[in-house]
């Protein structure tokens, strides 16, 4: 009887979904070709996606070409230790990942956020297991007014729903507009972001003594998440981890990054 009930329930769900499939057929999350179900990539886009996998630096989440042994840190973590405890990303910022980030950020593809969050859930499982609350990197109010939504908050909301963690979108605010980071030297990047983030009184109550999981769409140079982390810790957070959908990896020597100007706008 239980099997029959399950089959009937499944059939009923399919019948309810059928009109929506006809009116709004599922499309590829990368190129928008028609696919079998929502949230999947077509055969052409799938090979253009590179997932970040272990072995990686336990602090920065930067992948190693081979296993370097337990506790081995990358050069960045040793030379310039970050204020956050750990950073993880789901995919490399290239190929279809670029298309998805741009679609979410500039073409109102907020429907992509839950699917992108699923991959982030996998990559950041250890961070989510220890986190108390989820906080997105904020947008300046003028940019939010123009875009109508914060792409980092959309990802954070989907992660909170999937994980059951508290979502605190107002825990940190962006109090001034900043310039794009592309082309700026390290000191210029730091100066650009200095004083850009603030913890309001209600945010201080939300983060007090808690382990915060900070969410952003792309990790590029790390300047933004470092600045937000510093503000969160100054505001009373017990610890901060960082989880992003995509990460820009070094293209050549140390500090040589392939940056896309649209990432940092």
Protein Blocks (a to p, Z undefined) as FASTA:
>chain_A
ZZmmmmmmmmmmmmmmmmmmmmmccddfklopacfbehiacfklmmmpccddddddfklo
pacfbdebehiacfklmmmccfbfbdcdfbdcehjlmmmmmmmmmnopaklmmmmmmmmm
mmmmmmmmmpmbdcdddddfklmmmnopafklmmmmmmmmmnopacdfklpccfbdcddf
ehpafklmmmmmgokaccdfklmmmmgopacddddfbdckommmmmmmmmmmmnopabdc
dddfbdcddfbbghiacddfklmZZ
